[in-house]
Amino acid sequence: MDPFFAAADTSGDAAVWVLDPWWLNDKTVEVHGVMLPDWADATPYLPKVFDEKLHVRLPSAIDPPHVSRRVAVQRSRFTIHGTVRDGLSAVAREARSRLEKIRIPGTARAQIKKDLAHCGILESTVFPDLEGLSRELTWTWSK
């Protein structure tokens, strides 16, 4: 979860996880970099929906196809987790600095949202549609 999504709701604590995707793929699939969906190495991580099961054991990082404007604007990246239940934790144990959890207290979330807004990171920039614009206007004018 990135800081924008962690700060979106001001109730309770949140966290942001930081992961080095190049390191993860070096360790799990021996690919230097974030895989693209059309790469042969990515095929086992992208089974046909409802037709195939996932057979890979460990997670990998993949750059999704930008099928929607939201995905492109958010610069989304994904990890696809294999069949090993705690595969990411297991891989990260040997190099803990490559996967870190940053805790965000609930009391700091409102200020983080304001700071992000001052930097131009708003509902309408993360969700470039009418829904995002309406949430931004509601947030801006309900104060």
Order of alpha helices (4+ residues) and beta strands (2+ residues): alpha-beta-alpha-beta-alpha-beta-alpha-beta-alpha-alpha-alpha
